[in-house]
Amino acid sequence: MPRRLTQAKSPPHQTMKNTAFESQVVSWLMQDGWQVFLPVLDHGHKTDILITEGLLNYHRIQVKIVEASGEDHEVINV
């Protein structure tokens, strides 16, 4: 197994982490039977994932990442 010998730089490393979380959400949705689409570019559109269960109903999803320690962290959808 290869080992990393250098540290990833901060902005690219955060992008890698965000992409990994989005991929995990995509996996969960596909396992649940949704058709999943990924925008080529989502800058300013607040859409990371587009899902549908048929031809008429599409839903846009934006994945947010929150780092919390313990169970006292509350996330509010605004």
PyMOL Python script that loads the backbone (N, CA, C, O; Angstrom):
from pymol import cmd

cmd.read_pdbstr("""\
ATOM      1  N   MET A   1       0.845  -1.176   0.000  1.00  0.00           N
ATOM      2  CA  MET A   1       0.000   0.000   0.000  1.00  0.00           C
ATOM      3  C   MET A   1       0.892   1.241   0.000  1.00  0.00           C
ATOM      4  O   MET A   1       1.777   1.353   0.848  1.00  0.00           O
ATOM      5  N   PRO A   2       0.683   2.168  -0.922  1.00  0.00           N
ATOM      6  CA  PRO A   2       1.506   3.380  -0.940  1.00  0.00           C
ATOM      7  C   PRO A   2       1.229   4.272   0.266  1.00  0.00           C
ATOM      8  O   PRO A   2       0.122   4.283   0.804  1.00  0.00           O
ATOM      9  N   ARG A   3       2.238   5.008   0.675  1.00  0.00           N
ATOM     10  CA  ARG A   3       2.107   5.966   1.780  1.00  0.00           C
ATOM     11  C   ARG A   3       2.351   7.356   1.266  1.00  0.00           C
ATOM     12  O   ARG A   3       3.223   7.575   0.426  1.00  0.00           O
ATOM     13  N   ARG A   4       1.585   8.293   1.767  1.00  0.00           N
ATOM     14  CA  ARG A   4       1.803   9.706   1.433  1.00  0.00           C
ATOM     15  C   ARG A   4       2.994  10.227   2.195  1.00  0.00           C
ATOM     16  O   ARG A   4       3.077  10.048   3.410  1.00  0.00           O
ATOM     17  N   LEU A   5       3.920  10.870   1.508  1.00  0.00           N
ATOM     18  CA  LEU A   5       5.114  11.396   2.153  1.00  0.00           C
ATOM     19  C   LEU A   5       5.066  12.905   2.319  1.00  0.00           C
ATOM     20  O   LEU A   5       5.917  13.483   2.996  1.00  0.00           O
ATOM     21  N   THR A   6       4.073  13.553   1.704  1.00  0.00           N
ATOM     22  CA  THR A   6       3.922  15.006   1.830  1.00  0.00           C
ATOM     23  C   THR A   6       2.511  15.319   2.306  1.00  0.00           C
ATOM     24  O   THR A   6       1.597  14.513   2.135  1.00  0.00           O
ATOM     25  N   GLN A   7       2.339  16.484   2.899  1.00  0.00           N
ATOM     26  CA  GLN A   7       1.026  16.930   3.352  1.00  0.00           C
ATOM     27  C   GLN A   7       0.297  17.608   2.196  1.00  0.00           C
ATOM     28  O   GLN A   7       0.899  18.334   1.406  1.00  0.00           O
ATOM     29  N   ALA A   8      -1.011  17.359   2.109  1.00  0.00           N
ATOM     30  CA  ALA A   8      -1.818  18.046   1.106  1.00  0.00           C
ATOM     31  C   ALA A   8      -1.984  19.503   1.525  1.00  0.00           C
ATOM     32  O   ALA A   8      -2.155  19.794   2.709  1.00  0.00           O
ATOM     33  N   LYS A   9      -1.936  20.401   0.577  1.00  0.00           N
ATOM     34  CA  LYS A   9      -2.107  21.826   0.860  1.00  0.00           C
ATOM     35  C   LYS A   9      -3.562  22.088   1.243  1.00  0.00           C
ATOM     36  O   LYS A   9      -4.458  21.350   0.832  1.00  0.00           O
ATOM     37  N   SER A  10      -3.794  23.135   2.028  1.00  0.00           N
ATOM     38  CA  SER A  10      -5.097  23.379   2.635  1.00  0.00           C
ATOM     39  C   SER A  10      -6.268  23.536   1.654  1.00  0.00           C
ATOM     40  O   SER A  10      -7.208  22.746   1.743  1.00  0.00           O
ATOM     41  N   PRO A  11      -6.274  24.505   0.722  1.00  0.00           N
ATOM     42  CA  PRO A  11      -7.465  24.624  -0.143  1.00  0.00           C
ATOM     43  C   PRO A  11      -7.743  23.368  -0.974  1.00  0.00           C
ATOM     44  O   PRO A  11      -8.892  22.927  -1.010  1.00  0.00           O
ATOM     45  N   PRO A  12      -6.747  22.768  -1.646  1.00  0.00           N
ATOM     46  CA  PRO A  12      -7.059  21.543  -2.389  1.00  0.00           C
ATOM     47  C   PRO A  12      -7.493  20.400  -1.479  1.00  0.00           C
ATOM     48  O   PRO A  12      -8.354  19.601  -1.847  1.00  0.00           O
ATOM     49  N   HIS A  13      -6.899  20.323  -0.294  1.00  0.00           N
ATOM     50  CA  HIS A  13      -7.272  19.250   0.630  1.00  0.00           C
ATOM     51  C   HIS A  13      -8.733  19.377   1.048  1.00  0.00           C
ATOM     52  O   HIS A  13      -9.437  18.370   1.124  1.00  0.00           O
ATOM     53  N   GLN A  14      -9.201  20.584   1.318  1.00  0.00           N
ATOM     54  CA  GLN A  14     -10.601  20.788   1.682  1.00  0.00           C
ATOM     55  C   GLN A  14     -11.514  20.413   0.524  1.00  0.00           C
ATOM     56  O   GLN A  14     -12.576  19.830   0.743  1.00  0.00           O
ATOM     57  N   THR A  15     -11.121  20.736  -0.702  1.00  0.00           N
ATOM     58  CA  THR A  15     -11.914  20.355  -1.873  1.00  0.00           C
ATOM     59  C   THR A  15     -12.000  18.839  -1.985  1.00  0.00           C
ATOM     60  O   THR A  15     -13.060  18.303  -2.309  1.00  0.00           O
ATOM     61  N   MET A  16     -10.906  18.146  -1.724  1.00  0.00           N
ATOM     62  CA  MET A  16     -10.920  16.676  -1.758  1.00  0.00           C
ATOM     63  C   MET A  16     -11.869  16.110  -0.712  1.00  0.00           C
ATOM     64  O   MET A  16     -12.614  15.171  -0.989  1.00  0.00           O
ATOM     65  N   LYS A  17     -11.844  16.682   0.498  1.00  0.00           N
ATOM     66  CA  LYS A  17     -12.741  16.219   1.550  1.00  0.00           C
ATOM     67  C   LYS A  17     -14.201  16.456   1.161  1.00  0.00           C
ATOM     68  O   LYS A  17     -15.046  15.581   1.353  1.00  0.00           O
ATOM     69  N   ASN A  18     -14.501  17.645   0.611  1.00  0.00           N
ATOM     70  CA  ASN A  18     -15.870  17.955   0.205  1.00  0.00           C
ATOM     71  C   ASN A  18     -16.349  16.991  -0.865  1.00  0.00           C
ATOM     72  O   ASN A  18     -17.480  16.508  -0.803  1.00  0.00           O
ATOM     73  N   THR A  19     -15.503  16.705  -1.842  1.00  0.00           N
ATOM     74  CA  THR A  19     -15.865  15.784  -2.913  1.00  0.00           C
ATOM     75  C   THR A  19     -16.112  14.388  -2.359  1.00  0.00           C
ATOM     76  O   THR A  19     -17.020  13.694  -2.818  1.00  0.00           O
ATOM     77  N   ALA A  20     -15.326  13.973  -1.391  1.00  0.00           N
ATOM     78  CA  ALA A  20     -15.511  12.654  -0.789  1.00  0.00           C
ATOM     79  C   ALA A  20     -16.876  12.567  -0.098  1.00  0.00           C
ATOM     80  O   ALA A  20     -17.561  11.550  -0.213  1.00  0.00           O
ATOM     81  N   PHE A  21     -17.278  13.633   0.622  1.00  0.00           N
ATOM     82  CA  PHE A  21     -18.585  13.620   1.277  1.00  0.00           C
ATOM     83  C   PHE A  21     -19.713  13.615   0.253  1.00  0.00           C
ATOM     84  O   PHE A  21     -20.711  12.919   0.437  1.00  0.00           O
ATOM     85  N   GLU A  22     -19.565  14.382  -0.823  1.00  0.00           N
ATOM     86  CA  GLU A  22     -20.587  14.391  -1.873  1.00  0.00           C
ATOM     87  C   GLU A  22     -20.707  13.016  -2.506  1.00  0.00           C
ATOM     88  O   GLU A  22     -21.815  12.570  -2.802  1.00  0.00           O
ATOM     89  N   SER A  23     -19.590  12.339  -2.719  1.00  0.00           N
ATOM     90  CA  SER A  23     -19.617  10.986  -3.287  1.00  0.00           C
ATOM     91  C   SER A  23     -20.324  10.018  -2.351  1.00  0.00           C
ATOM     92  O   SER A  23     -21.025   9.113  -2.804  1.00  0.00           O
ATOM     93  N   GLN A  24     -20.144  10.203  -1.057  1.00  0.00           N
ATOM     94  CA  GLN A  24     -20.815   9.335  -0.092  1.00  0.00           C
ATOM     95  C   GLN A  24     -22.333   9.541  -0.152  1.00  0.00           C
ATOM     96  O   GLN A  24     -23.088   8.571  -0.092  1.00  0.00           O
ATOM     97  N   VAL A  25     -22.781  10.789  -0.270  1.00  0.00           N
ATOM     98  CA  VAL A  25     -24.207  11.076  -0.386  1.00  0.00           C
ATOM     99  C   VAL A  25     -24.758  10.477  -1.676  1.00  0.00           C
ATOM    100  O   VAL A  25     -25.848   9.904  -1.678  1.00  0.00           O
ATOM    101  N   VAL A  26     -24.011  10.605  -2.773  1.00  0.00           N
ATOM    102  CA  VAL A  26     -24.422  10.015  -4.050  1.00  0.00           C
ATOM    103  C   VAL A  26     -24.611   8.507  -3.886  1.00  0.00           C
ATOM    104  O   VAL A  26     -25.594   7.946  -4.370  1.00  0.00           O
ATOM    105  N   SER A  27     -23.679   7.858  -3.209  1.00  0.00           N
ATOM    106  CA  SER A  27     -23.766   6.417  -2.982  1.00  0.00           C
ATOM    107  C   SER A  27     -25.027   6.054  -2.201  1.00  0.00           C
ATOM    108  O   SER A  27     -25.725   5.106  -2.562  1.00  0.00           O
ATOM    109  N   TRP A  28     -25.323   6.794  -1.139  1.00  0.00           N
ATOM    110  CA  TRP A  28     -26.520   6.517  -0.345  1.00  0.00           C
ATOM    111  C   TRP A  28     -27.783   6.673  -1.185  1.00  0.00           C
ATOM    112  O   TRP A  28     -28.692   5.845  -1.111  1.00  0.00           O
ATOM    113  N   LEU A  29     -27.836   7.739  -1.984  1.00  0.00           N
ATOM    114  CA  LEU A  29     -29.021   7.985  -2.813  1.00  0.00           C
ATOM    115  C   LEU A  29     -29.208   6.886  -3.854  1.00  0.00           C
ATOM    116  O   LEU A  29     -30.326   6.422  -4.076  1.00  0.00           O
ATOM    117  N   MET A  30     -28.119   6.473  -4.490  1.00  0.00           N
ATOM    118  CA  MET A  30     -28.217   5.413  -5.501  1.00  0.00           C
ATOM    119  C   MET A  30     -28.640   4.088  -4.874  1.00  0.00           C
ATOM    120  O   MET A  30     -29.403   3.332  -5.476  1.00  0.00           O
ATOM    121  N   GLN A  31     -28.151   3.802  -3.671  1.00  0.00           N
ATOM    122  CA  GLN A  31     -28.557   2.576  -2.982  1.00  0.00           C
ATOM    123  C   GLN A  31     -30.042   2.601  -2.649  1.00  0.00           C
ATOM    124  O   GLN A  31     -30.681   1.553  -2.544  1.00  0.00           O
ATOM    125  N   ASP A  32     -30.591   3.810  -2.485  1.00  0.00           N
ATOM    126  CA  ASP A  32     -32.015   3.954  -2.174  1.00  0.00           C
ATOM    127  C   ASP A  32     -32.879   3.966  -3.440  1.00  0.00           C
ATOM    128  O   ASP A  32     -34.105   4.021  -3.346  1.00  0.00           O
ATOM    129  N   GLY A  33     -32.253   3.915  -4.627  1.00  0.00           N
ATOM    130  CA  GLY A  33     -33.005   3.814  -5.862  1.00  0.00           C
ATOM    131  C   GLY A  33     -33.187   5.109  -6.643  1.00  0.00           C
ATOM    132  O   GLY A  33     -33.901   5.120  -7.646  1.00  0.00           O
ATOM    133  N   TRP A  34     -32.566   6.188  -6.213  1.00  0.00           N
ATOM    134  CA  TRP A  34     -32.673   7.456  -6.936  1.00  0.00           C
ATOM    135  C   TRP A  34     -31.765   7.444  -8.159  1.00  0.00           C
ATOM    136  O   TRP A  34     -30.719   6.794  -8.152  1.00  0.00           O
ATOM    137  N   GLN A  35     -32.161   8.161  -9.212  1.00  0.00           N
ATOM    138  CA  GLN A  35     -31.261   8.452 -10.315  1.00  0.00           C
ATOM    139  C   GLN A  35     -30.507   9.714  -9.922  1.00  0.00           C
ATOM    140  O   GLN A  35     -31.122  10.694  -9.501  1.00  0.00           O
ATOM    141  N   VAL A  36     -29.194   9.703 -10.054  1.00  0.00           N
ATOM    142  CA  VAL A  36     -28.361  10.792  -9.553  1.00  0.00           C
ATOM    143  C   VAL A  36     -27.566  11.411 -10.702  1.00  0.00           C
ATOM    144  O   VAL A  36     -26.985  10.704 -11.525  1.00  0.00           O
ATOM    145  N   PHE A  37     -27.552  12.751 -10.741  1.00  0.00           N
ATOM    146  CA  PHE A  37     -26.808  13.489 -11.751  1.00  0.00           C
ATOM    147  C   PHE A  37     -25.916  14.506 -11.040  1.00  0.00           C
ATOM    148  O   PHE A  37     -26.303  15.083 -10.024  1.00  0.00           O
ATOM    149  N   LEU A  38     -24.718  14.717 -11.587  1.00  0.00           N
ATOM    150  CA  LEU A  38     -23.787  15.678 -11.019  1.00  0.00           C
ATOM    151  C   LEU A  38     -23.586  16.821 -12.009  1.00  0.00           C
ATOM    152  O   LEU A  38     -23.221  16.576 -13.159  1.00  0.00           O
ATOM    153  N   PRO A  39     -23.816  18.068 -11.589  1.00  0.00           N
ATOM    154  CA  PRO A  39     -23.599  19.206 -12.482  1.00  0.00           C
ATOM    155  C   PRO A  39     -22.129  19.298 -12.892  1.00  0.00           C
ATOM    156  O   PRO A  39     -21.237  18.987 -12.102  1.00  0.00           O
ATOM    157  N   VAL A  40     -21.886  19.720 -14.115  1.00  0.00           N
ATOM    158  CA  VAL A  40     -20.520  19.928 -14.574  1.00  0.00           C
ATOM    159  C   VAL A  40     -19.893  21.079 -13.798  1.00  0.00           C
ATOM    160  O   VAL A  40     -18.721  21.015 -13.426  1.00  0.00           O
ATOM    161  N   LEU A  41     -20.670  22.132 -13.553  1.00  0.00           N
ATOM    162  CA  LEU A  41     -20.204  23.291 -12.800  1.00  0.00           C
ATOM    163  C   LEU A  41     -21.364  23.792 -11.949  1.00  0.00           C
ATOM    164  O   LEU A  41     -22.448  24.052 -12.470  1.00  0.00           O
ATOM    165  N   ASP A  42     -21.146  23.928 -10.653  1.00  0.00           N
ATOM    166  CA  ASP A  42     -22.236  24.369  -9.774  1.00  0.00           C
ATOM    167  C   ASP A  42     -21.952  25.709  -9.121  1.00  0.00           C
ATOM    168  O   ASP A  42     -22.641  26.088  -8.174  1.00  0.00           O
ATOM    169  N   HIS A  43     -20.960  26.427  -9.600  1.00  0.00           N
ATOM    170  CA  HIS A  43     -20.563  27.690  -8.981  1.00  0.00           C
ATOM    171  C   HIS A  43     -21.723  28.693  -8.978  1.00  0.00           C
ATOM    172  O   HIS A  43     -22.178  29.128 -10.036  1.00  0.00           O
ATOM    173  N   GLY A  44     -22.192  29.053  -7.785  1.00  0.00           N
ATOM    174  CA  GLY A  44     -23.259  30.039  -7.659  1.00  0.00           C
ATOM    175  C   GLY A  44     -24.665  29.491  -7.797  1.00  0.00           C
ATOM    176  O   GLY A  44     -25.631  30.232  -7.610  1.00  0.00           O
ATOM    177  N   HIS A  45     -24.810  28.201  -8.123  1.00  0.00           N
ATOM    178  CA  HIS A  45     -26.150  27.635  -8.299  1.00  0.00           C
ATOM    179  C   HIS A  45     -26.615  26.828  -7.096  1.00  0.00           C
ATOM    180  O   HIS A  45     -27.763  26.384  -7.051  1.00  0.00           O
ATOM    181  N   LYS A  46     -25.737  26.636  -6.128  1.00  0.00           N
ATOM    182  CA  LYS A  46     -26.064  25.916  -4.905  1.00  0.00           C
ATOM    183  C   LYS A  46     -26.637  24.532  -5.192  1.00  0.00           C
ATOM    184  O   LYS A  46     -27.587  24.100  -4.539  1.00  0.00           O
ATOM    185  N   THR A  47     -26.060  23.844  -6.163  1.00  0.00           N
ATOM    186  CA  THR A  47     -26.500  22.493  -6.501  1.00  0.00           C
ATOM    187  C   THR A  47     -25.279  21.598  -6.643  1.00  0.00           C
ATOM    188  O   THR A  47     -24.481  21.770  -7.564  1.00  0.00           O
ATOM    189  N   ASP A  48     -25.133  20.636  -5.724  1.00  0.00           N
ATOM    190  CA  ASP A  48     -24.056  19.663  -5.812  1.00  0.00           C
ATOM    191  C   ASP A  48     -24.522  18.388  -6.488  1.00  0.00           C
ATOM    192  O   ASP A  48     -23.753  17.727  -7.185  1.00  0.00           O
ATOM    193  N   ILE A  49     -25.802  18.042  -6.275  1.00  0.00           N
ATOM    194  CA  ILE A  49     -26.363  16.792  -6.779  1.00  0.00           C
ATOM    195  C   ILE A  49     -27.778  17.072  -7.271  1.00  0.00           C
ATOM    196  O   ILE A  49     -28.514  17.844  -6.656  1.00  0.00           O
ATOM    197  N   LEU A  50     -28.151  16.451  -8.366  1.00  0.00           N
ATOM    198  CA  LEU A  50     -29.514  16.530  -8.889  1.00  0.00           C
ATOM    199  C   LEU A  50     -30.054  15.105  -8.900  1.00  0.00           C
ATOM    200  O   LEU A  50     -29.424  14.198  -9.445  1.00  0.00           O
ATOM    201  N   ILE A  51     -31.232  14.913  -8.290  1.00  0.00           N
ATOM    202  CA  ILE A  51     -31.799  13.559  -8.239  1.00  0.00           C
ATOM    203  C   ILE A  51     -33.217  13.560  -8.806  1.00  0.00           C
ATOM    204  O   ILE A  51     -33.901  14.583  -8.824  1.00  0.00           O
ATOM    205  N   THR A  52     -33.630  12.388  -9.265  1.00  0.00           N
ATOM    206  CA  THR A  52     -34.991  12.212  -9.745  1.00  0.00           C
ATOM    207  C   THR A  52     -35.426  10.780  -9.480  1.00  0.00           C
ATOM    208  O   THR A  52     -34.609   9.861  -9.445  1.00  0.00           O
ATOM    209  N   GLU A  53     -36.730  10.610  -9.294  1.00  0.00           N
ATOM    210  CA  GLU A  53     -37.280   9.269  -9.165  1.00  0.00           C
ATOM    211  C   GLU A  53     -38.121   8.920 -10.389  1.00  0.00           C
ATOM    212  O   GLU A  53     -38.692   7.832 -10.468  1.00  0.00           O
ATOM    213  N   GLY A  54     -38.191   9.824 -11.315  1.00  0.00           N
ATOM    214  CA  GLY A  54     -38.959   9.611 -12.528  1.00  0.00           C
ATOM    215  C   GLY A  54     -38.675  10.737 -13.491  1.00  0.00           C
ATOM    216  O   GLY A  54     -37.609  11.351 -13.436  1.00  0.00           O
ATOM    217  N   LEU A  55     -39.618  11.017 -14.374  1.00  0.00           N
ATOM    218  CA  LEU A  55     -39.393  12.038 -15.383  1.00  0.00           C
ATOM    219  C   LEU A  55     -39.851  13.426 -14.954  1.00  0.00           C
ATOM    220  O   LEU A  55     -39.435  14.412 -15.564  1.00  0.00           O
ATOM    221  N   LEU A  56     -40.683  13.540 -13.937  1.00  0.00           N
ATOM    222  CA  LEU A  56     -41.276  14.835 -13.607  1.00  0.00           C
ATOM    223  C   LEU A  56     -40.676  15.523 -12.392  1.00  0.00           C
ATOM    224  O   LEU A  56     -40.590  16.750 -12.361  1.00  0.00           O
ATOM    225  N   ASN A  57     -40.270  14.773 -11.413  1.00  0.00           N
ATOM    226  CA  ASN A  57     -39.830  15.368 -10.146  1.00  0.00           C
ATOM    227  C   ASN A  57     -38.319  15.323 -10.003  1.00  0.00           C
ATOM    228  O   ASN A  57     -37.729  14.256  -9.835  1.00  0.00           O
ATOM    229  N   TYR A  58     -37.701  16.496 -10.071  1.00  0.00           N
ATOM    230  CA  TYR A  58     -36.262  16.627  -9.847  1.00  0.00           C
ATOM    231  C   TYR A  58     -36.036  17.393  -8.550  1.00  0.00           C
ATOM    232  O   TYR A  58     -36.800  18.294  -8.207  1.00  0.00           O
ATOM    233  N   HIS A  59     -34.979  17.025  -7.838  1.00  0.00           N
ATOM    234  CA  HIS A  59     -34.648  17.691  -6.580  1.00  0.00           C
ATOM    235  C   HIS A  59     -33.177  18.079  -6.610  1.00  0.00           C
ATOM    236  O   HIS A  59     -32.318  17.267  -6.951  1.00  0.00           O
ATOM    237  N   ARG A  60     -32.892  19.338  -6.248  1.00  0.00           N
ATOM    238  CA  ARG A  60     -31.511  19.817  -6.144  1.00  0.00           C
ATOM    239  C   ARG A  60     -31.041  19.635  -4.715  1.00  0.00           C
ATOM    240  O   ARG A  60     -31.777  19.907  -3.767  1.00  0.00           O
ATOM    241  N   ILE A  61     -29.814  19.175  -4.568  1.00  0.00           N
ATOM    242  CA  ILE A  61     -29.244  18.958  -3.241  1.00  0.00           C
ATOM    243  C   ILE A  61     -27.907  19.678  -3.159  1.00  0.00           C
ATOM    244  O   ILE A  61     -27.082  19.591  -4.068  1.00  0.00           O
ATOM    245  N   GLN A  62     -27.706  20.388  -2.057  1.00  0.00           N
ATOM    246  CA  GLN A  62     -26.402  20.976  -1.771  1.00  0.00           C
ATOM    247  C   GLN A  62     -25.887  20.319  -0.503  1.00  0.00           C
ATOM    248  O   GLN A  62     -26.557  20.348   0.529  1.00  0.00           O
ATOM    249  N   VAL A  63     -24.714  19.735  -0.572  1.00  0.00           N
ATOM    250  CA  VAL A  63     -24.127  19.028   0.564  1.00  0.00           C
ATOM    251  C   VAL A  63     -23.307  20.019   1.381  1.00  0.00           C
ATOM    252  O   VAL A  63     -22.459  20.730   0.843  1.00  0.00           O
ATOM    253  N   LYS A  64     -23.569  20.058   2.680  1.00  0.00           N
ATOM    254  CA  LYS A  64     -22.821  20.911   3.601  1.00  0.00           C
ATOM    255  C   LYS A  64     -22.071  20.019   4.574  1.00  0.00           C
ATOM    256  O   LYS A  64     -22.559  18.957   4.959  1.00  0.00           O
ATOM    257  N   ILE A  65     -20.895  20.450   4.964  1.00  0.00           N
ATOM    258  CA  ILE A  65     -20.065  19.693   5.885  1.00  0.00           C
ATOM    259  C   ILE A  65     -19.912  20.491   7.172  1.00  0.00           C
ATOM    260  O   ILE A  65     -19.556  21.669   7.155  1.00  0.00           O
ATOM    261  N   VAL A  66     -20.187  19.822   8.290  1.00  0.00           N
ATOM    262  CA  VAL A  66     -20.068  20.459   9.596  1.00  0.00           C
ATOM    263  C   VAL A  66     -19.160  19.595  10.448  1.00  0.00           C
ATOM    264  O   VAL A  66     -19.389  18.394  10.591  1.00  0.00           O
ATOM    265  N   GLU A  67     -18.136  20.203  11.008  1.00  0.00           N
ATOM    266  CA  GLU A  67     -17.278  19.478  11.930  1.00  0.00           C
ATOM    267  C   GLU A  67     -17.739  19.789  13.342  1.00  0.00           C
ATOM    268  O   GLU A  67     -17.795  20.949  13.749  1.00  0.00           O
ATOM    269  N   ALA A  68     -18.069  18.743  14.082  1.00  0.00           N
ATOM    270  CA  ALA A  68     -18.573  18.928  15.441  1.00  0.00           C
ATOM    271  C   ALA A  68     -17.938  17.885  16.345  1.00  0.00           C
ATOM    272  O   ALA A  68     -17.569  16.798  15.900  1.00  0.00           O
ATOM    273  N   SER A  69     -17.819  18.228  17.607  1.00  0.00           N
ATOM    274  CA  SER A  69     -17.340  17.262  18.584  1.00  0.00           C
ATOM    275  C   SER A  69     -18.438  17.080  19.623  1.00  0.00           C
ATOM    276  O   SER A  69     -18.935  18.048  20.199  1.00  0.00           O
ATOM    277  N   GLY A  70     -18.798  15.854  19.847  1.00  0.00           N
ATOM    278  CA  GLY A  70     -19.859  15.557  20.804  1.00  0.00           C
ATOM    279  C   GLY A  70     -21.231  15.643  20.163  1.00  0.00           C
ATOM    280  O   GLY A  70     -21.352  15.816  18.950  1.00  0.00           O
ATOM    281  N   GLU A  71     -22.260  15.521  20.985  1.00  0.00           N
ATOM    282  CA  GLU A  71     -23.634  15.520  20.489  1.00  0.00           C
ATOM    283  C   GLU A  71     -24.356  16.834  20.771  1.00  0.00           C
ATOM    284  O   GLU A  71     -25.569  16.917  20.580  1.00  0.00           O
ATOM    285  N   ASP A  72     -23.639  17.861  21.220  1.00  0.00           N
ATOM    286  CA  ASP A  72     -24.264  19.125  21.571  1.00  0.00           C
ATOM    287  C   ASP A  72     -24.306  20.109  20.403  1.00  0.00           C
ATOM    288  O   ASP A  72     -24.566  21.294  20.610  1.00  0.00           O
ATOM    289  N   HIS A  73     -24.056  19.642  19.187  1.00  0.00           N
ATOM    290  CA  HIS A  73     -24.011  20.518  18.023  1.00  0.00           C
ATOM    291  C   HIS A  73     -25.360  20.454  17.295  1.00  0.00           C
ATOM    292  O   HIS A  73     -25.819  19.373  16.924  1.00  0.00           O
ATOM    293  N   GLU A  74     -25.982  21.602  17.097  1.00  0.00           N
ATOM    294  CA  GLU A  74     -27.283  21.667  16.430  1.00  0.00           C
ATOM    295  C   GLU A  74     -27.112  22.331  15.063  1.00  0.00           C
ATOM    296  O   GLU A  74     -26.485  23.385  14.957  1.00  0.00           O
ATOM    297  N   VAL A  75     -27.669  21.713  14.015  1.00  0.00           N
ATOM    298  CA  VAL A  75     -27.612  22.251  12.674  1.00  0.00           C
ATOM    299  C   VAL A  75     -29.022  22.734  12.302  1.00  0.00           C
ATOM    300  O   VAL A  75     -29.997  21.991  12.414  1.00  0.00           O
ATOM    301  N   ILE A  76     -29.106  23.990  11.860  1.00  0.00           N
ATOM    302  CA  ILE A  76     -30.412  24.563  11.507  1.00  0.00           C
ATOM    303  C   ILE A  76     -30.424  24.830  10.014  1.00  0.00           C
ATOM    304  O   ILE A  76     -29.504  25.454   9.484  1.00  0.00           O
ATOM    305  N   ASN A  77     -31.463  24.361   9.332  1.00  0.00           N
ATOM    306  CA  ASN A  77     -31.631  24.580   7.897  1.00  0.00           C
ATOM    307  C   ASN A  77     -32.295  25.935   7.683  1.00  0.00           C
ATOM    308  O   ASN A  77     -33.433  26.145   8.103  1.00  0.00           O
ATOM    309  N   VAL A  78     -31.584  26.859   7.029  1.00  0.00           N
ATOM    310  CA  VAL A  78     -32.156  28.197   6.779  1.00  0.00           C
ATOM    311  C   VAL A  78     -32.389  28.427   5.320  1.00  0.00           C
ATOM    312  O   VAL A  78     -32.864  29.494   4.931  1.00  0.00           O
TER     313      VAL A  78
END
""", "prot")
cmd.dss("prot")
cmd.show_as("cartoon", "prot")
cmd.util.cbc("prot")
cmd.orient("prot")
